[in-house]
Amino acid sequence: MEFLRRRIETQVLSLTGLALGQIDFEQPAGDPGLFGPDSVCWRVHGDFTSMMIGGISALLLQALHPLALAGVWDHSNFREDLIGRLRRTGQFISGTTYGSRRDAEWLIDKVKRIHLGVTGTAPDGRPYAASDPDLLTWVHVAEVSSFLAAHLRYRNPQLSEADQDRYYAEVALIAERLGARAVPRSRAQVEAYLQAIRPQLLCDERSREILRILRSAPAPSALAVPMGHLMQQAGFDLLPGWAQALLGEPVSARRSRLIAAGVQRVAPLLRWAVCSAAVHRARRRMGLPILG
């Protein structure tokens, strides 16, 4: 059984920021990082299954904003190296959540420097810049609202409304440090923000290409292909109904139930197998027991 556990864990961690080997989450001892183990984001970001599903959903949601998509399209190699992009994004999320304060600050400064070089003109003629405060807010909201939605659906549906608001208030710190403005800090503010920005969103050929790339993404092994396919379906299913409609593939209630049932069957296996994720290492750094 230990051989099987290690094999699954190795394949799972190969998709995360840990595969980059740039952050030691176990050092320095006692450093709480930006948030600390009592924060809600330590709970929300600590489950690989829901974070993977939320990440896929966030990427699809972000691709509905023409300016956000233009920046990725023109300045990223995601079409050739989707796994690499997944690892880099995962490193930023895990590092700013669970890393030491020094590592979190390093990641924020690194991303800010990268953003300064991401400029151009979208297909509709509008200029874009990754450092645009409003664009940073959109990317942030699409991301964290997807993470929380996945957590509520697949990890802890009982997370209180107060803790959900706490989560948004906590992670707003990262967006603001990157340069975002008017960052929503509660469920109500996030919902109002999404309603207000919907007229700016659309699905075009590039958006559909993002969906195609996700669906053809390589898996760590042949055995992981069915798991990857399920995660992709769950990520799409997690999208708000209006976003599914924009992409032209609304998910029926029956299919949604089948997808959720599939995830609920495999999630316990992944949680059993993964014992060395960033959250586990950070808890060891803080001298805390590892939670199942």
Backbone torsions as a table, in degrees:
resi	resn	phi	psi	omega
1	MET	NA	-36.3	-179.6
2	GLU	-65.0	-36.8	177.7
3	PHE	-61.5	-44.3	179.5
4	LEU	-64.0	-44.0	-179.9
5	ARG	-59.6	-47.2	-178.9
6	ARG	-63.9	-37.0	179.9
7	ARG	-65.3	-44.1	178.2
8	ILE	-64.0	-45.1	-178.3
9	GLU	-61.6	-42.2	-179.8
10	THR	-59.8	-43.6	-179.5
11	GLN	-68.4	-39.3	178.5
12	VAL	-64.3	-49.3	-176.2
13	LEU	-68.1	-20.9	177.3
14	SER	-66.7	-17.2	179.4
15	LEU	-92.6	-6.9	-173.1
16	THR	-103.1	174.0	178.0
17	GLY	-63.2	-20.8	178.4
18	LEU	-60.6	-27.9	-179.5
19	ALA	-64.6	-19.5	179.0
20	LEU	-78.1	-21.9	174.9
21	GLY	65.5	26.4	-175.7
22	GLN	-100.2	-10.9	-177.4
23	ILE	-128.4	131.9	173.7
24	ASP	-99.3	101.5	-176.0
25	PHE	-74.1	-6.7	-179.2
26	GLU	-97.8	1.0	-178.8
27	GLN	-134.2	150.2	-7.5
28	PRO	-81.1	148.3	-176.6
29	ALA	-55.2	134.3	175.4
30	GLY	84.3	-6.2	-179.7
31	ASP	-75.7	117.4	-177.0
32	PRO	-79.1	-7.3	-176.4
33	GLY	72.7	-155.6	-177.7
34	LEU	-77.7	-23.9	-171.2
35	PHE	-123.5	-42.9	-179.7
36	GLY	86.9	161.4	-172.6
37	PRO	-67.9	-14.3	178.5
38	ASP	-87.3	-3.0	-178.3
39	SER	-75.0	157.2	177.0
40	VAL	-72.7	-34.0	-178.4
41	CYS	-65.6	-26.7	173.8
42	TRP	-62.9	-35.1	178.5
43	ARG	-75.8	-47.2	-174.5
44	VAL	-66.1	-38.4	-175.0
45	HIS	-88.4	3.2	-171.7
46	GLY	-92.4	-1.9	-176.4
47	ASP	-110.9	116.3	-175.3
48	PHE	-59.5	-44.1	-175.0
49	THR	-59.4	-53.2	-177.1
50	SER	-69.5	-32.6	178.7
51	MET	-70.0	-37.3	176.6
52	MET	-63.7	-45.9	179.0
53	ILE	-64.2	-45.0	178.6
54	GLY	-63.3	-36.5	179.3
55	GLY	-66.1	-40.9	177.2
56	ILE	-63.8	-44.9	179.8
57	SER	-62.3	-41.7	180.0
58	ALA	-62.9	-41.8	179.9
59	LEU	-61.8	-41.5	178.4
60	LEU	-67.9	-39.3	179.4
61	LEU	-65.9	-44.1	179.4
62	GLN	-61.4	-33.0	-177.8
63	ALA	-69.6	-6.8	177.3
64	LEU	-87.3	-5.1	176.8
65	HIS	-99.1	114.8	-173.4
66	PRO	-56.2	-38.0	-177.3
67	LEU	-76.3	-39.6	176.2
68	ALA	-63.0	-41.9	-179.4
69	LEU	-67.5	-37.5	-179.8
70	ALA	-61.4	-40.5	179.4
71	GLY	-63.4	-43.4	178.1
72	VAL	-66.5	-42.7	-176.2
73	TRP	-63.0	-41.8	-174.5
74	ASP	-85.1	-23.6	-169.6
75	HIS	-124.5	8.7	-178.4
76	SER	-125.5	149.8	176.4
77	ASN	-98.8	28.9	-174.6
78	PHE	-59.1	-28.8	-178.2
79	ARG	-67.3	-28.8	177.9
80	GLU	-98.3	-22.4	-173.0
81	ASP	-142.8	66.1	-179.4
82	LEU	-63.9	-38.0	179.7
83	ILE	-63.3	-39.5	178.0
84	GLY	-62.0	-41.9	177.8
85	ARG	-64.2	-40.5	178.7
86	LEU	-60.3	-43.3	179.5
87	ARG	-64.0	-43.8	-177.9
88	ARG	-65.9	-41.9	176.9
89	THR	-64.3	-43.6	178.6
90	GLY	-61.1	-38.3	178.5
91	GLN	-63.1	-40.9	-179.6
92	PHE	-65.1	-45.5	-179.4
93	ILE	-64.4	-50.4	-177.7
94	SER	-68.2	-37.2	-177.9
95	GLY	-68.9	-40.7	179.1
96	THR	-76.3	-22.6	178.0
97	THR	-85.5	-51.0	-169.7
98	TYR	-110.0	-13.6	-178.2
99	GLY	-72.0	168.4	174.0
100	SER	-63.6	164.9	179.0
101	ARG	-59.5	-41.1	180.0
102	ARG	-61.1	-44.5	-179.3
103	ASP	-68.3	-38.3	178.1
104	ALA	-63.2	-43.5	178.8
105	GLU	-63.8	-39.8	178.9
106	TRP	-61.2	-43.8	-179.8
107	LEU	-65.0	-43.2	179.5
108	ILE	-62.3	-45.7	179.6
109	ASP	-64.5	-38.9	179.4
110	LYS	-61.9	-46.5	-179.2
111	VAL	-66.6	-38.3	178.3
112	LYS	-61.5	-40.3	178.5
113	ARG	-65.7	-41.4	179.1
114	ILE	-62.7	-42.3	-178.1
115	HIS	-59.6	-32.4	-177.7
116	LEU	-62.4	-26.6	-179.4
117	GLY	-93.5	-2.0	-177.6
118	VAL	-97.3	89.6	178.7
119	THR	-137.6	160.7	178.9
120	GLY	168.0	-161.3	-179.9
121	THR	-126.5	127.5	179.5
122	ALA	-72.6	163.7	179.5
123	PRO	-56.9	-25.7	179.7
124	ASP	-85.6	5.2	176.2
125	GLY	93.7	-6.4	-179.4
126	ARG	-81.2	140.1	174.7
127	PRO	-74.7	151.7	176.0
128	TYR	-136.6	157.4	174.4
129	ALA	-149.6	131.0	-179.3
130	ALA	-63.7	-20.6	179.1
131	SER	-86.1	-0.1	177.7
132	ASP	-58.8	121.0	-177.1
133	PRO	-55.7	-38.2	-179.4
134	ASP	-70.8	-37.4	178.0
135	LEU	-67.7	-37.8	176.2
136	LEU	-62.7	-37.7	178.1
137	THR	-64.6	-43.0	178.9
138	TRP	-60.5	-48.8	-179.0
139	VAL	-60.1	-41.6	179.7
140	HIS	-63.9	-49.5	-176.8
141	VAL	-64.4	-42.7	178.6
142	ALA	-59.2	-38.0	-177.5
143	GLU	-72.0	-58.3	-171.3
144	VAL	-71.6	-31.2	176.1
145	SER	-66.3	-33.2	177.2
146	SER	-71.4	-41.6	177.4
147	PHE	-59.7	-45.6	-178.1
148	LEU	-67.6	-40.3	178.6
149	ALA	-61.0	-41.2	179.3
150	ALA	-67.5	-39.3	178.6
151	HIS	-61.8	-43.8	-179.2
152	LEU	-67.6	-33.9	-177.8
153	ARG	-81.3	-36.4	-168.7
154	TYR	-118.8	-10.8	-178.6
155	ARG	-121.0	-54.9	-175.9
156	ASN	-145.0	85.1	178.8
157	PRO	-63.3	-17.6	-177.6
158	GLN	-88.7	4.3	177.9
159	LEU	-56.0	125.1	-172.2
160	SER	-66.2	157.1	177.9
161	GLU	-63.0	-34.4	178.5
162	ALA	-64.5	-41.3	179.0
163	ASP	-71.4	-31.4	174.8
164	GLN	-63.8	-41.9	176.3
165	ASP	-65.4	-38.9	177.5
166	ARG	-60.5	-40.4	179.3
167	TYR	-58.5	-50.4	-179.3
168	TYR	-62.3	-37.9	179.3
169	ALA	-66.9	-38.8	179.2
170	GLU	-64.0	-54.6	-172.2
171	VAL	-73.1	-14.2	174.3
172	ALA	-58.6	-28.8	179.2
173	LEU	-55.7	-43.0	-177.5
174	ILE	-66.1	-47.3	179.5
175	ALA	-59.3	-42.6	-179.5
176	GLU	-67.0	-36.8	177.7
177	ARG	-66.4	-29.1	177.2
178	LEU	-78.7	-16.2	177.9
179	GLY	116.9	6.0	178.4
180	ALA	-69.6	157.8	178.5
181	ARG	-131.8	157.1	-179.5
182	ALA	51.3	47.5	-176.4
183	VAL	-75.7	125.6	178.3
184	PRO	-61.8	139.5	-174.3
185	ARG	-124.2	16.1	178.6
186	SER	-156.5	168.5	178.6
187	ARG	-59.8	-45.0	-178.2
188	ALA	-63.0	-41.8	-179.8
189	GLN	-68.3	-36.8	177.6
190	VAL	-65.6	-44.6	179.8
191	GLU	-63.0	-42.2	178.5
192	ALA	-64.4	-38.9	179.0
193	TYR	-63.4	-46.6	-179.1
194	LEU	-63.5	-38.0	177.2
195	GLN	-65.2	-39.9	-177.3
196	ALA	-70.3	-32.1	-174.5
197	ILE	-89.1	-11.8	-176.1
198	ARG	-54.3	-37.7	178.1
199	PRO	-61.4	-19.4	-180.0
200	GLN	-86.1	-8.0	-173.1
201	LEU	-97.3	147.6	178.0
202	LEU	-157.9	161.9	176.0
203	CYS	-111.0	120.7	177.0
204	ASP	-124.5	-169.2	-176.9
205	GLU	-62.4	-34.7	178.1
206	ARG	-67.1	-40.8	177.3
207	SER	-59.5	-44.3	179.8
208	ARG	-67.0	-30.3	176.8
209	GLU	-67.8	-37.5	175.4
210	ILE	-58.4	-44.8	179.0
211	LEU	-62.4	-42.0	-179.9
212	ARG	-64.0	-42.6	179.9
213	ILE	-62.8	-42.6	178.1
214	LEU	-60.3	-42.9	-176.6
215	ARG	-71.5	-19.5	178.9
216	SER	-106.9	12.9	-177.4
217	ALA	-63.3	142.1	179.5
218	PRO	-70.3	151.3	176.5
219	ALA	-105.2	157.5	179.9
220	PRO	-60.1	-26.6	178.9
221	SER	-159.8	167.6	178.6
222	ALA	-61.3	-33.9	-179.4
223	LEU	-67.7	-24.2	-177.6
224	ALA	-87.6	-6.6	-177.1
225	VAL	-58.8	-48.9	179.4
226	PRO	-60.8	-37.6	178.7
227	MET	-63.7	-44.7	179.5
228	GLY	-62.8	-40.3	179.0
229	HIS	-62.7	-40.6	178.9
230	LEU	-64.7	-42.7	179.0
231	MET	-61.3	-39.9	179.1
232	GLN	-64.2	-43.8	178.0
233	GLN	-62.6	-41.9	-179.0
234	ALA	-66.0	-37.1	177.9
235	GLY	-63.4	-42.8	177.7
236	PHE	-66.7	-42.2	-179.2
237	ASP	-62.8	-29.1	-178.5
238	LEU	-72.4	-20.7	-179.9
239	LEU	-57.3	146.4	172.1
240	PRO	-56.6	151.7	-178.5
241	GLY	-55.0	-38.4	-179.0
242	TRP	-66.5	-32.2	178.8
243	ALA	-73.5	-38.8	174.6
244	GLN	-59.8	-41.3	-179.7
245	ALA	-64.9	-40.2	177.7
246	LEU	-60.8	-38.7	179.6
247	LEU	-78.5	-5.9	174.4
248	GLY	79.2	17.7	-178.3
249	GLU	-138.7	64.0	178.5
250	PRO	-59.4	138.5	-178.0
251	VAL	-92.6	128.2	179.7
252	SER	-70.4	158.4	179.2
253	ALA	-61.1	-38.7	-179.6
254	ARG	-65.5	-45.5	179.8
255	ARG	-64.8	-38.6	178.5
256	SER	-60.0	-42.5	178.8
257	ARG	-64.0	-39.6	-180.0
258	LEU	-66.1	-41.6	178.7
259	ILE	-62.9	-47.3	-179.2
260	ALA	-61.1	-40.4	179.0
261	ALA	-63.7	-39.2	177.9
262	GLY	-63.6	-43.7	179.1
263	VAL	-64.2	-42.1	-178.9
264	GLN	-64.5	-24.1	177.0
265	ARG	-76.7	-37.9	-174.4
266	VAL	-91.9	-23.2	-176.4
267	ALA	-58.1	-43.3	178.7
268	PRO	-60.6	-34.1	177.8
269	LEU	-64.1	-44.1	179.9
270	LEU	-66.2	-39.4	-179.9
271	ARG	-67.5	-34.1	176.5
272	TRP	-67.5	-39.2	-172.4
273	ALA	-77.3	-35.8	-171.6
274	VAL	-91.2	108.3	-178.9
275	CYS	-117.5	-1.3	-174.6
276	SER	-127.9	28.5	176.7
277	ALA	-71.0	174.1	-177.1
278	ALA	-57.4	-40.7	-178.5
279	VAL	-63.7	-38.2	179.2
280	HIS	-66.8	-42.0	-179.4
281	ARG	-67.3	-38.3	178.9
282	ALA	-66.6	-38.1	177.9
283	ARG	-64.3	-38.0	176.1
284	ARG	-64.0	-38.1	178.0
285	ARG	-59.9	-34.5	-179.0
286	MET	-90.2	1.9	-180.0
287	GLY	70.9	28.8	-177.3
288	LEU	-104.8	152.8	177.4
289	PRO	-67.7	153.1	178.1
290	ILE	-84.0	126.4	-178.3
291	LEU	-91.2	145.6	178.3
292	GLY	-82.6	NA	NA
